[in-house]
Amino acid sequence: QLLRSFARELGVTPYAYLLQRRVRAARQLLATGRTPAEAAAETGFADQSHMTRAFARQLGITPARYRAAVA
């Protein structure tokens, strides 16, 4: 019931929402000069590759390329 209510209100599942929040936080860390590995660890991803997959899926660019673009 909780999962259905959450998805109905926000349009995504709780896990998808969590990933969106983590990717948003990682984006901010990368923009401040943190490495992808540091950003992954600080935002709660299991490892850098987990963050890279979620980041690329949501934004269409890898964390390293994003960091280079904003630097």
Contacts in CASP RR format, 6 or more apart in sequence:
PFRMAT RR
TARGET T0000
AUTHOR 0000-0000-0000
METHOD contacts of the structure
MODEL  1
QLLRSFARELGVTPYAYLLQRRVRAARQLLATGRTPAEAAAETGFADQSH
MTRAFARQLGITPARYRAAVA
3 13 0 8 1.000
3 14 0 8 1.000
6 13 0 8 1.000
6 14 0 8 1.000
6 17 0 8 1.000
7 13 0 8 1.000
7 14 0 8 1.000
10 17 0 8 1.000
12 20 0 8 1.000
19 54 0 8 1.000
19 58 0 8 1.000
20 58 0 8 1.000
22 43 0 8 1.000
22 44 0 8 1.000
22 45 0 8 1.000
22 51 0 8 1.000
22 54 0 8 1.000
23 43 0 8 1.000
23 51 0 8 1.000
23 54 0 8 1.000
23 55 0 8 1.000
23 58 0 8 1.000
23 59 0 8 1.000
25 39 0 8 1.000
25 42 0 8 1.000
25 43 0 8 1.000
26 39 0 8 1.000
26 40 0 8 1.000
26 42 0 8 1.000
26 43 0 8 1.000
26 45 0 8 1.000
26 51 0 8 1.000
26 55 0 8 1.000
26 63 0 8 1.000
27 55 0 8 1.000
27 59 0 8 1.000
27 66 0 8 1.000
29 38 0 8 1.000
29 39 0 8 1.000
29 42 0 8 1.000
29 43 0 8 1.000
30 36 0 8 1.000
30 39 0 8 1.000
30 63 0 8 1.000
30 66 0 8 1.000
30 67 0 8 1.000
30 70 0 8 1.000
31 67 0 8 1.000
31 70 0 8 1.000
33 67 0 8 1.000
33 71 0 8 1.000
34 42 0 8 1.000
35 67 0 8 1.000
36 48 0 8 1.000
36 51 0 8 1.000
36 52 0 8 1.000
36 63 0 8 1.000
36 64 0 8 1.000
36 67 0 8 1.000
37 48 0 8 1.000
39 51 0 8 1.000
39 63 0 8 1.000
40 47 0 8 1.000
40 48 0 8 1.000
40 50 0 8 1.000
40 51 0 8 1.000
40 52 0 8 1.000
40 63 0 8 1.000
43 51 0 8 1.000
45 51 0 8 1.000
45 54 0 8 1.000
48 63 0 8 1.000
51 63 0 8 1.000
52 62 0 8 1.000
52 63 0 8 1.000
55 61 0 8 1.000
55 62 0 8 1.000
55 63 0 8 1.000
55 66 0 8 1.000
56 62 0 8 1.000
56 63 0 8 1.000
59 66 0 8 1.000
61 69 0 8 1.000
END
